[in-house]
């Protein structure tokens, strides 16, 4: 029951780490996952997102505490609890963020994390599909394990959104991950031949039979064992049985922005006063564990479509659903082959800014609620602030790993965040009012034409905005005394323990976070292996 490397969490990062570390036959690697091994067909078909993201059997079932600036609403936070983690149930959008995001990490005392440093790791994981439109080889690769595909279908409403954005002064952009993120266009997604290409599929499945790699699912980590300032073992619970696993070299925590800080706290690493309050003996004082929580908050504009061409019209018709299914079965195209948001844009809330601070996801459909399609024909603009300033926290509530932690996102607590979400909603309305949409634009159903002032837009956001499911930052990387990990991702004050997931991000990237987590895992594996050599 001992291995060289014990990886906690078989999500997006953990599957990458398991592949890369087990590639060296000298290493024995154990990959632990609290959720099940089994994956349904809906975790493979891209459109399955609408079924899986809120499936209680595939998620930890988290939600925030009542958010003061969102009218005390609790916000649902789906986090994957299965082999592949959240990457197995997410919307598959492949966005790296802006170069400046990573330059800020590097400039903040983290050598090796500037964009020029991390770009090779983005390229290392990526395999641009052969059928994609050609992109610059400086930014992209076709040789990595994870296939990145152009969105598999074009839709007249998405084309209209891109043209309307241009009419509103936002240029077309055919590569959000190239030299400039600014603009509107179709998203790329992590899919291969019409199937989801998460890291469990792309990185883990091809190597799962390696003799030096062991995968254990339904294995809940209850705490890390630490002595003489070294993390040396992991305590597990599988059903009613408990066990202890020894790590000869390192434990790598890849449980995500919620579970990684929770595991640290339940192991005695965190704010000593908080730990004593919940009955845990402090071992290492690291008060910032669980702090610095960031997430992208999204608000939505919904329009009725004057012509019956939205996805609602197909999804509310038996014949329409049959056509969608046939296109997928015989061509691997159409809505079933793509994620929920085919197109989008990165733009500025203020033209005086040097770079975008808003992201749009455009949907050629509208939803009455999570997973529930409107009966009307509609389309939606989902707008989020790319670089929120508000900060929250994740705190364990007891020593029992089965107890969900206390999550407080503190959305919109910073005035600048309030200003940007209002500006984003107003910009979305301006795009919708461009001539390109004239033949399609019906009534604005949400928030409605009677919402006009900044105060009214802000009240609408407070009443309806939701998470876009990008929590990061709770085990912040840095060289200062408060940081949780250093630039090598080693926990300050301990040996034998690294963290490699979204929790180490000092600040959130400008866009969907999955690609950045894959990059972090690739870089972490290289750092670990270089010390092994």
DARA-V749523 format. One record per residue. RES is the residue in one letter. PHI is phi in whole degrees, -180 to 180 (* if undefined). PSI is psi as a letter, one per 40 degrees, with the letter a starting at -180 (none if undefined). Layout:
BEGIN
res | phi | psi
RES | PHI | PSI
RES | PHI | PSI
END
This chain:
BEGIN
res | phi | psi
X | * | f
X | -135 | i
X | -138 | i
X | -66 | d
X | -128 | h
X | -113 | h
X | -104 | h
X | -100 | h
X | 108 | h
X | -101 | f
X | -93 | a
X | -55 | d
X | -75 | d
X | -61 | d
X | -67 | d
X | -65 | d
X | -61 | d
X | -61 | d
X | -63 | d
X | -68 | d
X | -74 | d
X | -77 | e
X | -65 | d
X | -90 | h
X | -64 | e
X | -73 | d
X | -89 | h
X | -103 | h
X | -128 | h
X | -116 | h
X | -111 | h
X | -110 | h
X | -137 | h
X | -72 | d
X | -92 | a
X | -80 | i
X | -79 | d
X | -63 | h
X | -129 | h
X | -80 | i
X | -60 | d
X | -72 | e
X | -81 | e
X | -101 | d
X | -82 | h
X | -52 | d
X | -66 | e
X | -60 | e
X | -47 | d
X | -67 | d
X | -92 | d
X | -87 | d
X | -63 | d
X | -112 | e
X | -74 | h
X | -64 | d
X | -79 | e
X | -118 | e
X | -138 | i
X | -74 | e
X | 72 | f
X | -80 | i
X | -151 | i
X | -75 | i
X | -71 | i
X | -56 | h
X | -88 | h
X | -57 | d
X | -89 | e
X | -117 | f
X | 59 | f
X | 61 | f
X | -80 | i
X | -89 | h
X | -105 | h
X | -69 | h
X | -126 | g
X | -65 | h
X | -133 | h
X | -63 | h
X | -125 | g
X | -170 | i
X | -61 | h
X | 107 | e
X | 60 | a
X | -65 | d
X | -64 | e
X | -89 | e
X | -132 | e
X | -84 | a
X | -84 | e
X | 71 | e
X | -66 | h
X | -103 | h
X | -135 | h
X | -88 | d
X | 103 | a
X | -89 | i
X | -56 | d
X | -63 | d
X | -57 | d
X | -81 | d
X | -62 | d
X | -65 | d
X | -60 | d
X | -63 | d
X | -68 | e
X | -87 | e
X | 98 | f
X | -125 | g
X | -60 | i
X | 93 | e
X | -118 | e
X | -68 | i
X | -62 | d
X | -62 | d
X | -77 | d
X | -93 | e
X | -53 | d
X | -59 | d
X | -79 | d
X | -61 | d
X | -69 | d
X | -61 | d
X | -85 | d
X | -92 | h
X | -127 | g
X | -64 | h
X | -60 | i
X | -62 | d
X | -84 | e
X | -70 | i
X | -63 | i
X | -63 | h
X | -126 | i
X | -61 | h
X | -70 | e
X | -65 | d
X | -101 | e
X | -133 | i
X | -142 | i
X | -114 | e
X | -111 | e
X | -80 | i
X | -77 | d
X | -102 | h
X | -77 | h
X | -116 | h
X | -117 | i
X | -60 | i
X | -56 | h
X | -76 | e
X | -155 | i
X | -105 | i
X | -131 | i
X | -59 | d
X | -72 | d
X | -68 | d
X | -59 | d
X | -66 | d
X | -59 | d
X | -63 | d
X | -68 | d
X | -65 | d
X | -62 | d
X | -63 | d
X | -65 | d
X | -89 | e
X | 97 | e
X | -105 | h
X | -69 | i
X | -69 | i
X | -140 | h
X | -95 | e
X | -152 | g
X | -68 | e
X | -108 | f
X | -102 | b
X | -74 | d
X | -150 | h
X | -81 | d
X | -63 | h
X | 134 | a
X | -123 | i
X | 179 | a
X | -84 | i
X | -81 | i
X | -91 | i
X | -132 | i
X | -85 | g
X | -146 | i
X | -137 | h
X | 52 | f
X | 82 | e
X | -124 | i
X | -59 | h
X | -117 | g
X | -76 | i
X | -71 | d
X | -64 | d
X | -78 | d
X | -81 | d
X | -103 | d
X | -87 | d
X | -56 | d
X | -66 | e
X | -120 | e
X | -64 | e
X | -96 | e
X | -59 | h
X | -66 | d
X | -95 | e
X | -120 | h
X | -118 | h
X | -118 | h
X | -125 | h
X | -101 | i
X | 54 | f
X | -118 | h
X | -90 | h
X | -78 | h
X | -96 | d
X | -172 | i
X | -100 | i
X | -99 | h
X | -132 | h
X | -147 | i
X | 52 | f
X | 60 | f
X | -132 | h
X | -83 | h
X | -127 | e
X | -155 | i
X | -127 | h
X | -94 | h
X | -121 | i
X | -128 | h
X | -125 | h
X | 64 | b
X | -92 | e
X | -94 | i
X | -120 | i
X | -153 | i
X | -129 | h
X | -118 | h
X | -97 | h
X | -106 | h
X | -69 | d
X | -112 | c
X | -149 | i
X | -101 | h
X | -118 | h
X | -88 | h
X | -134 | f
X | -94 | e
X | 97 | i
X | -68 | e
X | -98 | d
X | -79 | d
X | -63 | d
X | -65 | d
X | -63 | d
X | -64 | d
X | -59 | d
X | -63 | d
X | -71 | e
X | -99 | e
X | 93 | e
X | -113 | h
X | 162 | a
X | -78 | h
X | -55 | d
X | -65 | d
X | -63 | d
X | -63 | d
X | -64 | d
X | -62 | d
X | -106 | e
X | 84 | f
X | -115 | h
X | -77 | h
X | -65 | h
X | -113 | d
X | -140 | h
X | -80 | h
X | -139 | g
X | -59 | d
X | -85 | e
X | -58 | h
X | 89 | e
X | -91 | a
X | 67 | f
X | -65 | h
X | -134 | i
X | -155 | i
X | -91 | h
X | -98 | h
X | -122 | i
X | -121 | i
X | -130 | h
X | -110 | h
X | -126 | h
X | -121 | i
X | -76 | h
X | -97 | h
X | -72 | d
X | -111 | i
X | -80 | g
X | -122 | e
X | -78 | i
X | -65 | d
X | -55 | d
X | -65 | d
X | -72 | d
X | -73 | e
X | -96 | e
X | -126 | h
X | -61 | d
X | -68 | d
X | -63 | d
X | -65 | d
X | -65 | d
X | -65 | d
X | -62 | d
X | -64 | d
X | -63 | d
X | -61 | d
X | -71 | d
X | -65 | d
X | -100 | d
X | -125 | e
X | 56 | f
X | -133 | i
X | 89 | a
X | -58 | d
X | -71 | e
X | -92 | e
X | -125 | i
X | -81 | a
X | -73 | d
X | -125 | g
X | -67 | d
X | -130 | i
X | -171 | a
X | -157 | i
X | -119 | h
X | -148 | i
X | -108 | h
X | -75 | e
X | -146 | h
X | -64 | e
X | -77 | e
X | -71 | i
X | -88 | e
X | -150 | i
X | -63 | i
X | -131 | e
X | -130 | i
X | -127 | h
X | -112 | h
X | -112 | h
X | -102 | h
X | -118 | h
X | -81 | f
X | -156 | i
X | -136 | i
X | -118 | h
X | -79 | d
X | -176 | i
X | -54 | h
X | 75 | e
X | -117 | h
X | -79 | h
X | -59 | i
X | -76 | d
X | -79 | i
X | -83 | h
X | -154 | i
X | -145 | i
X | -136 | i
X | -114 | h
X | -102 | h
X | -119 | h
X | -137 | i
X | -81 | h
X | -71 | d
X | -130 | g
X | -65 | i
X | -98 | e
X | -66 | i
X | -130 | i
X | -124 | a
X | -154 | i
X | -126 | h
X | -135 | h
X | -61 | i
X | -107 | e
X | -164 | i
X | -78 | e
X | -83 | h
X | -67 | e
X | -80 | e
X | -85 | h
X | -64 | i
X | -74 | i
X | -83 | h
X | -115 | h
X | -130 | h
X | -79 | d
X | 57 | f
X | -55 | i
X | 59 | f
X | -76 | d
X | -93 | h
X | -60 | d
X | -61 | d
X | -64 | d
X | -64 | d
X | -64 | d
X | -72 | d
X | -67 | d
X | -66 | d
X | -61 | d
X | -66 | d
X | -64 | d
X | -67 | d
X | -67 | d
X | -59 | d
X | -64 | d
X | -65 | d
X | -64 | d
X | -64 | d
X | -91 | e
X | -72 | i
X | -55 | d
X | -57 | d
X | -92 | e
X | -55 | d
X | -77 | e
X | -113 | d
X | -75 | h
X | -102 | a
X | -67 | h
X | -77 | h
X | -85 | d
X | -142 | h
X | -82 | e
X | 108 | i
X | -63 | e
X | -75 | e
X | -85 | h
X | -131 | d
X | -81 | i
X | -59 | d
X | -63 | d
X | -70 | d
X | -63 | d
X | -65 | d
X | -64 | d
X | -63 | d
X | -63 | d
X | -61 | d
X | -82 | d
X | -129 | e
X | -62 | i
X | -134 | i
X | -74 | i
X | -101 | e
X | 71 | f
X | -126 | f
X | -68 | h
X | -148 | i
X | 94 | e
X | -84 | e
X | -133 | g
X | -55 | h
X | -84 | h
X | 177 | i
X | -100 | e
X | -79 | i
X | -66 | d
X | -90 | e
X | -63 | i
X | -89 | d
X | -125 | i
X | -91 | a
X | -68 | e
X | -93 | e
X | 70 | e
X | -85 | h
X | -66 | h
X | -58 | h
X | 91 | e
X | -133 | i
X | -113 | i
X | 81 | e
X | -140 | h
X | -124 | i
X | -126 | h
X | -141 | g
X | -165 | a
X | -65 | e
X | -67 | d
X | -83 | e
X | -65 | h
X | -65 | d
X | -144 | i
X | -75 | h
X | -67 | i
X | -83 | g
X | 144 | a
X | -61 | i
X | -98 | e
X | -60 | d
X | -61 | d
X | -66 | d
X | -68 | d
X | -60 | d
X | -60 | d
X | -58 | d
X | -66 | d
X | -60 | d
X | -68 | d
X | -61 | d
X | -60 | d
X | -64 | d
X | -65 | d
X | -64 | d
X | -67 | d
X | -65 | d
X | -75 | d
X | -64 | d
X | -73 | none
END
